[in-house]
């Protein structure tokens, strides 16, 4: 599902991935209202003019989530790698579902031709700008940042652009780079958006045909059926890509093209949510049994993949056969897709619970400050007293603590406990800082629906710039300030990157017509008037 991971960087789907750039038709409908014209038929889709503020907030936060996801590549922080792992399971899937939901609404409201024209401008211009102007510099910074770790001289900017790169960077297993980095999602989104009209036709016909069947299904069975359909679509798309596309295209295009097929199922699922109020309702409730089943399936799939890779588990040998390896890939992909489908409702439910009816605002209270101070104190204490549970010790008998003898024989070793404690404390501190930042937006950003309104408005621009700014901050903090701690380095990079990119949007991009055109896809009105004349 994700691009090849390496020590240099990865185009993590990580990505974010504004469904539509600010200023486009989607941004104009950022309140996410549904038109009355759509609410027809015996089963209403959604209520006329109903507001889905939580989806707007969710879209912005999914985009900002890309910053800590991509910040994990600059260090070996276990917490930020965990954030990245969770993202790989659900973040982009949820984002493309929101995109599909919005796509159905906009096509119904404005027409497929009009919306496609607006999307091409609002998405295509920023895509080309980042690929041509930002990504080359970012790729050079990535090489420069990692050169010291590889023990090779870093290429100068001139050497990089003329192709004079040390041969060590091309050795097998060495870090690689790609032209699209994080911006692949815009190309995938544009491809999927172009399919909106035919997908709508299929969904409308399927709804009329299956209405009687689905009406008799309980919610859990309908969710299972939805997940199964997504699995079939993703597996079929992957197999079709491997056979019909991969042999005929350059490897540098493999990942974006493969992701078109993978995210098609989630994009179509989002469109289906707009047509069915029941399906939307199902995806805004927790389904603990299904979530548990998804986790078990993924765990079993991972065991099967490991067994095939290693030739078996214990006394159970597994033959080394190409078809068996392909089967292991299909099983793993199927489990990942199913888990994503049943995990997405957790995000939808969370944002609906805390953002609906409040315009996404959050009042900053004394409780938030107390929690922030407490989390900082715990992080300091856990760091200072980590020697109580040293990570290198694998037996409790080596530590002067009164622990029962049998504890040494279970999997919960001192190294595991130390890791769990640090991950928990680091996560607590990170979340508290984020909550206080959102509260400060509410206090000082005088806009309707702050801070979520500002997040939704700025998120697209933030995501375009964040990969470049991550490495600029990493150079500054690692080499100039001298921060060596992995968690502290990643945390500060996330904090500074978020602040710098948001300020860039607020005080540069949003106020300059040229930058607004290049990075937001907004054509100046005067230019429109001249071209019309």
URHUZI-V133855 format. One record per residue. N is the residue number from 1. RES is the residue in one letter. SS is DSSP state (~ for helix, > for strand, _ for the rest). PHI is phi as a letter, one per 20 degrees, with the letter a starting at -180 (999 if undefined). PSI is psi as a letter, one per 20 degrees, with the letter a starting at -180 (* if undefined). Layout:
BEGIN
n = <N | N>
res = <RES | RES>
ss = <SS | SS>
phi = <PHI | PHI>
psi = <PSI | PSI>
END
This chain:
BEGIN
n = <1 | 2 | 3 | 4 | 5 | 6 | 7 | 8 | 9 | 10 | 11 | 12 | 13 | 14 | 15 | 16 | 17 | 18 | 19 | 20 | 21 | 22 | 23 | 24 | 25 | 26 | 27 | 28 | 29 | 30 | 31 | 32 | 33 | 34 | 35 | 36 | 37 | 38 | 39 | 40 | 41 | 42 | 43 | 44 | 45 | 46 | 47 | 48 | 49 | 50 | 51 | 52 | 53 | 54 | 55 | 56 | 57 | 58 | 59 | 60 | 61 | 62 | 63 | 64 | 65 | 66 | 67 | 68 | 69 | 70 | 71 | 72 | 73 | 74 | 75 | 76 | 77 | 78 | 79 | 80 | 81 | 82 | 83 | 84 | 85 | 86 | 87 | 88 | 89 | 90 | 91 | 92 | 93 | 94 | 95 | 96 | 97 | 98 | 99 | 100 | 101 | 102 | 103 | 104 | 105 | 106 | 107 | 108 | 109 | 110 | 111 | 112 | 113 | 114 | 115 | 116 | 117 | 118 | 119 | 120 | 121 | 122 | 123 | 124 | 125 | 126 | 127 | 128 | 129 | 130 | 131 | 132 | 133 | 134 | 135 | 136 | 137 | 138 | 139 | 140 | 141 | 142 | 143 | 144 | 145 | 146 | 147 | 148 | 149 | 150 | 151 | 152 | 153 | 154 | 155 | 156 | 157 | 158 | 159 | 160 | 161 | 162 | 163 | 164 | 165 | 166 | 167 | 168 | 169 | 170 | 171 | 172 | 173 | 174 | 175 | 176 | 177 | 178 | 179 | 180 | 181 | 182 | 183 | 184 | 185 | 186 | 187 | 188 | 189 | 190 | 191 | 192 | 193 | 194 | 195 | 196 | 197 | 198 | 199 | 200 | 201 | 202 | 203 | 204 | 205 | 206 | 207 | 208 | 209 | 210 | 211 | 212 | 213 | 214 | 215 | 216 | 217 | 218 | 219 | 220 | 221 | 222 | 223 | 224 | 225 | 226 | 227 | 228 | 229 | 230 | 231 | 232 | 233 | 234 | 235 | 236 | 237 | 238 | 239 | 240 | 241 | 242 | 243 | 244 | 245 | 246 | 247 | 248 | 249 | 250 | 251 | 252 | 253 | 254 | 255 | 256 | 257 | 258 | 259 | 260 | 261 | 262 | 263 | 264 | 265 | 266 | 267 | 268 | 269 | 270 | 271 | 272 | 273 | 274 | 275 | 276 | 277 | 278 | 279 | 280 | 281 | 282 | 283 | 284 | 285 | 286 | 287 | 288 | 289 | 290 | 291 | 292 | 293 | 294 | 295 | 296 | 297 | 298 | 299 | 300 | 301 | 302 | 303 | 304 | 305 | 306 | 307 | 308 | 309 | 310 | 311 | 312 | 313 | 314 | 315 | 316 | 317 | 318 | 319 | 320 | 321 | 322 | 323 | 324 | 325 | 326 | 327 | 328 | 329 | 330 | 331 | 332 | 333 | 334 | 335 | 336 | 337 | 338 | 339 | 340 | 341 | 342 | 343 | 344 | 345 | 346 | 347 | 348 | 349 | 350 | 351 | 352 | 353 | 354 | 355 | 356 | 357 | 358 | 359 | 360 | 361 | 362 | 363 | 364 | 365 | 366 | 367 | 368 | 369 | 370 | 371 | 372 | 373 | 374 | 375 | 376 | 377 | 378 | 379 | 380 | 381 | 382 | 383 | 384 | 385 | 386 | 387 | 388 | 389 | 390 | 391 | 392 | 393 | 394 | 395 | 396 | 397 | 398 | 399 | 400 | 401 | 402 | 403 | 404 | 405 | 406 | 407 | 408 | 409 | 410 | 411 | 412 | 413 | 414 | 415 | 416 | 417 | 418 | 419 | 420 | 421 | 422 | 423 | 424 | 425 | 426 | 427 | 428 | 429 | 430 | 431 | 432 | 433 | 434 | 435 | 436 | 437 | 438 | 439 | 440 | 441 | 442 | 443 | 444 | 445 | 446 | 447 | 448 | 449 | 450 | 451 | 452 | 453 | 454 | 455 | 456 | 457 | 458 | 459 | 460 | 461 | 462 | 463 | 464 | 465 | 466 | 467 | 468 | 469 | 470 | 471 | 472 | 473 | 474 | 475 | 476 | 477 | 478 | 479 | 480 | 481 | 482 | 483 | 484 | 485 | 486 | 487 | 488 | 489 | 490 | 491 | 492 | 493 | 494 | 495 | 496 | 497 | 498 | 499 | 500 | 501 | 502 | 503 | 504 | 505 | 506 | 507 | 508 | 509 | 510 | 511 | 512 | 513 | 514 | 515 | 516 | 517 | 518 | 519 | 520 | 521 | 522 | 523 | 524 | 525 | 526 | 527 | 528 | 529 | 530 | 531 | 532 | 533>
res = <X | X | X | X | X | X | X | X | X | X | X | X | X | X | X | X | X | X | X | X | X | X | X | X | X | X | X | X | X | X | X | X | X | X | X | X | X | X | X | X | X | X | X | X | X | X | X | X | X | X | X | X | X | X | X | X | X | X | X | X | X | X | X | X | X | X | X | X | X | X | X | X | X | X | X | X | X | X | X | X | X | X | X | X | X | X | X | X | X | X | X | X | X | X | X | X | X | X | X | X | X | X | X | X | X | X | X | X | X | X | X | X | X | X | X | X | X | X | X | X | X | X | X | X | X | X | X | X | X | X | X | X | X | X | X | X | X | X | X | X | X | X | X | X | X | X | X | X | X | X | X | X | X | X | X | X | X | X | X | X | X | X | X | X | X | X | X | X | X | X | X | X | X | X | X | X | X | X | X | X | X | X | X | X | X | X | X | X | X | X | X | X | X | X | X | X | X | X | X | X | X | X | X | X | X | X | X | X | X | X | X | X | X | X | X | X | X | X | X | X | X | X | X | X | X | X | X | X | X | X | X | X | X | X | X | X | X | X | X | X | X | X | X | X | X | X | X | X | X | X | X | X | X | X | X | X | X | X | X | X | X | X | X | X | X | X | X | X | X | X | X | X | X | X | X | X | X | X | X | X | X | X | X | X | X | X | X | X | X | X | X | X | X | X | X | X | X | X | X | X | X | X | X | X | X | X | X | X | X | X | X | X | X | X | X | X | X | X | X | X | X | X | X | X | X | X | X | X | X | X | X | X | X | X | X | X | X | X | X | X | X | X | X | X | X | X | X | X | X | X | X | X | X | X | X | X | X | X | X | X | X | X | X | X | X | X | X | X | X | X | X | X | X | X | X | X | X | X | X | X | X | X | X | X | X | X | X | X | X | X | X | X | X | X | X | X | X | X | X | X | X | X | X | X | X | X | X | X | X | X | X | X | X | X | X | X | X | X | X | X | X | X | X | X | X | X | X | X | X | X | X | X | X | X | X | X | X | X | X | X | X | X | X | X | X | X | X | X | X | X | X | X | X | X | X | X | X | X | X | X | X | X | X | X | X | X | X | X | X | X | X | X | X | X | X | X | X | X | X | X | X | X | X | X | X | X | X | X | X | X | X | X | X | X | X | X | X | X | X | X | X | X | X | X | X | X | X | X | X | X | X | X | X | X | X | X | X | X | X | X | X | X | X | X | X | X | X | X | X | X | X | X | X>
ss = <_ | _ | _ | _ | _ | _ | _ | _ | _ | _ | _ | _ | _ | _ | _ | _ | _ | _ | _ | _ | _ | _ | _ | _ | ~ | ~ | ~ | ~ | _ | _ | _ | _ | > | _ | _ | ~ | ~ | ~ | _ | _ | _ | _ | _ | _ | _ | _ | _ | _ | _ | _ | > | _ | ~ | ~ | ~ | ~ | ~ | ~ | ~ | ~ | ~ | ~ | ~ | ~ | ~ | ~ | ~ | ~ | ~ | ~ | ~ | ~ | ~ | ~ | _ | _ | _ | ~ | ~ | ~ | ~ | ~ | ~ | ~ | ~ | ~ | ~ | ~ | ~ | ~ | ~ | ~ | ~ | ~ | ~ | ~ | ~ | ~ | ~ | ~ | ~ | ~ | ~ | ~ | ~ | ~ | ~ | ~ | ~ | ~ | _ | ~ | ~ | ~ | ~ | ~ | ~ | ~ | ~ | ~ | ~ | ~ | ~ | ~ | ~ | ~ | ~ | ~ | ~ | ~ | ~ | ~ | ~ | ~ | ~ | ~ | ~ | ~ | ~ | ~ | ~ | ~ | ~ | ~ | ~ | ~ | ~ | ~ | ~ | ~ | _ | _ | _ | _ | _ | _ | ~ | ~ | ~ | ~ | ~ | _ | _ | _ | _ | _ | ~ | ~ | ~ | ~ | _ | _ | _ | _ | _ | _ | _ | _ | _ | _ | ~ | ~ | ~ | ~ | ~ | ~ | ~ | ~ | ~ | ~ | ~ | ~ | ~ | _ | _ | ~ | ~ | ~ | ~ | ~ | ~ | ~ | ~ | ~ | ~ | ~ | ~ | ~ | ~ | ~ | ~ | ~ | ~ | ~ | ~ | _ | _ | _ | ~ | ~ | ~ | ~ | ~ | ~ | ~ | ~ | ~ | ~ | ~ | ~ | ~ | ~ | ~ | ~ | ~ | ~ | ~ | ~ | ~ | ~ | ~ | ~ | ~ | ~ | _ | ~ | ~ | ~ | _ | _ | ~ | ~ | ~ | ~ | ~ | ~ | ~ | ~ | ~ | ~ | ~ | ~ | ~ | ~ | ~ | ~ | ~ | ~ | ~ | ~ | ~ | ~ | ~ | ~ | ~ | _ | ~ | ~ | ~ | ~ | ~ | ~ | _ | _ | _ | _ | _ | ~ | ~ | ~ | ~ | ~ | ~ | ~ | ~ | ~ | ~ | ~ | ~ | ~ | ~ | ~ | ~ | ~ | ~ | ~ | ~ | ~ | ~ | ~ | _ | > | > | _ | _ | > | > | _ | _ | _ | _ | ~ | ~ | ~ | ~ | ~ | ~ | ~ | ~ | ~ | ~ | ~ | ~ | ~ | ~ | ~ | ~ | ~ | ~ | ~ | ~ | ~ | ~ | ~ | ~ | ~ | ~ | ~ | ~ | ~ | ~ | ~ | ~ | ~ | ~ | _ | _ | _ | _ | _ | _ | _ | _ | _ | _ | ~ | ~ | ~ | ~ | ~ | ~ | ~ | ~ | ~ | ~ | ~ | ~ | ~ | ~ | ~ | ~ | ~ | ~ | ~ | _ | ~ | ~ | ~ | ~ | _ | _ | _ | _ | _ | _ | ~ | ~ | ~ | _ | _ | _ | _ | _ | _ | ~ | ~ | ~ | ~ | ~ | _ | _ | _ | _ | ~ | ~ | ~ | ~ | ~ | ~ | ~ | ~ | ~ | ~ | ~ | ~ | ~ | ~ | ~ | ~ | ~ | ~ | ~ | ~ | ~ | ~ | ~ | ~ | ~ | ~ | ~ | ~ | ~ | ~ | ~ | _ | _ | _ | _ | _ | _ | _ | ~ | ~ | ~ | ~ | ~ | ~ | ~ | ~ | ~ | ~ | ~ | ~ | ~ | ~ | ~ | ~ | ~ | ~ | ~ | ~ | ~ | ~ | ~ | ~ | ~ | ~ | ~ | ~ | ~ | ~ | _ | _ | _ | _ | ~ | ~ | ~ | ~ | ~ | ~ | ~ | ~ | ~ | ~ | ~ | ~ | ~ | ~ | ~ | ~ | ~ | ~ | ~ | ~ | ~ | ~ | _ | ~ | ~ | ~ | _ | ~ | ~ | ~ | ~ | ~ | ~ | ~ | ~ | _ | _ | _ | _ | ~ | ~ | ~ | ~ | ~ | ~ | ~ | ~ | _>
phi = <999 | d | f | g | e | b | f | e | a | b | e | f | f | g | e | b | q | f | g | b | f | g | n | e | f | f | f | f | d | f | f | l | e | d | f | f | f | e | e | c | n | f | d | f | f | b | f | g | m | f | d | d | f | f | f | f | f | f | g | f | f | f | f | f | g | f | f | f | f | f | f | f | f | e | b | d | f | f | f | f | f | f | g | f | f | f | g | f | e | b | f | f | f | f | f | f | f | f | f | f | g | f | f | g | f | f | f | f | e | d | n | f | f | f | f | f | f | f | f | f | f | f | d | f | f | f | g | f | f | f | f | e | d | e | f | g | f | f | f | f | f | f | f | f | f | e | g | f | f | e | m | c | f | f | f | f | f | f | f | f | f | d | n | e | d | g | f | g | f | d | f | f | n | f | f | c | c | b | f | e | l | e | e | g | f | f | f | f | f | f | f | f | f | f | e | g | f | f | f | f | f | f | f | f | f | f | f | f | f | e | g | f | f | f | f | e | e | f | g | f | f | f | f | f | f | f | f | f | f | f | f | f | f | f | f | f | f | f | f | f | f | f | e | d | d | g | f | d | c | f | g | f | d | g | f | g | f | f | f | g | f | f | e | g | f | f | f | f | f | f | f | f | f | f | e | c | f | f | f | f | f | f | e | d | c | f | c | f | f | f | f | f | f | f | f | f | f | f | f | f | f | f | f | f | f | f | f | f | f | e | n | p | c | m | e | d | f | c | f | e | c | g | f | f | f | f | f | f | f | f | f | f | f | f | f | f | f | f | f | f | f | e | e | g | g | f | f | g | f | f | f | f | f | d | d | f | m | c | l | m | e | b | f | e | c | f | f | f | f | f | f | f | f | f | f | f | f | f | f | f | f | f | f | f | d | f | f | f | c | f | f | e | e | d | b | f | f | e | d | f | c | f | d | g | f | f | f | f | e | d | f | e | f | g | f | f | f | g | f | f | f | f | f | f | f | f | f | f | f | f | f | f | f | f | f | f | f | f | f | f | g | f | f | d | e | e | c | f | m | f | e | f | f | f | f | f | f | e | f | f | f | g | f | f | e | f | f | f | f | g | f | f | f | f | g | f | f | f | e | e | e | n | f | d | f | f | f | f | f | f | f | f | f | f | f | f | f | f | f | f | f | f | f | f | f | f | d | c | f | f | d | d | g | f | f | f | f | f | d | d | m | e | e | g | f | f | f | f | f | f | f | f | f>
psi = <h | r | r | p | q | r | i | g | r | q | m | p | j | i | r | a | m | p | g | q | q | p | i | a | h | h | h | h | k | h | i | m | q | p | q | h | h | h | m | r | r | h | o | q | f | r | q | p | j | q | p | m | h | h | h | g | g | g | g | g | h | h | g | h | h | h | g | h | g | i | i | i | i | i | a | k | p | h | g | h | h | g | g | g | g | g | g | i | h | h | g | h | g | h | g | h | g | g | g | g | g | h | g | g | g | h | g | h | g | i | q | g | g | g | h | h | g | g | g | g | g | h | g | g | g | h | g | h | g | g | h | h | g | g | h | g | g | g | h | g | h | g | g | h | h | i | g | h | h | i | k | q | p | p | q | r | h | g | h | g | i | j | j | m | p | p | h | h | i | j | q | p | i | q | q | r | r | r | h | h | c | i | j | h | h | g | g | g | g | g | g | h | h | i | j | g | g | h | g | g | g | g | g | g | g | h | g | h | g | j | g | h | g | h | h | i | p | r | g | h | h | h | g | g | g | g | h | g | g | g | g | g | g | g | g | g | g | g | g | h | g | h | g | i | g | g | i | j | q | q | h | i | j | g | g | g | h | h | h | g | h | g | i | g | g | h | g | h | h | h | h | h | h | h | i | o | h | g | h | g | g | h | j | k | q | q | n | g | g | h | g | g | g | g | g | g | g | h | g | h | h | h | g | g | g | h | g | h | g | j | j | r | o | c | j | n | q | p | q | n | p | h | h | h | g | h | h | h | g | g | g | g | g | g | h | g | g | g | h | g | g | i | h | g | h | g | g | g | g | g | h | h | g | i | h | p | i | j | k | j | q | p | p | p | r | h | h | g | h | g | h | g | g | g | h | g | g | h | g | g | g | h | g | h | k | i | i | h | m | p | h | i | p | j | p | h | i | i | p | m | q | n | q | q | h | i | h | h | j | r | i | m | r | h | g | g | g | g | g | g | g | g | g | g | g | g | g | g | g | g | g | h | g | g | g | h | g | h | h | h | g | h | h | i | o | m | q | p | j | q | i | h | g | h | g | h | h | i | g | g | h | g | h | h | i | h | g | g | h | g | h | g | h | g | g | g | h | g | h | g | h | k | p | h | p | g | g | g | g | g | g | h | g | g | g | h | g | g | g | g | h | g | h | g | g | g | i | f | g | i | i | o | h | g | h | h | g | g | i | i | k | o | p | q | h | h | h | g | g | g | h | h | *>
END
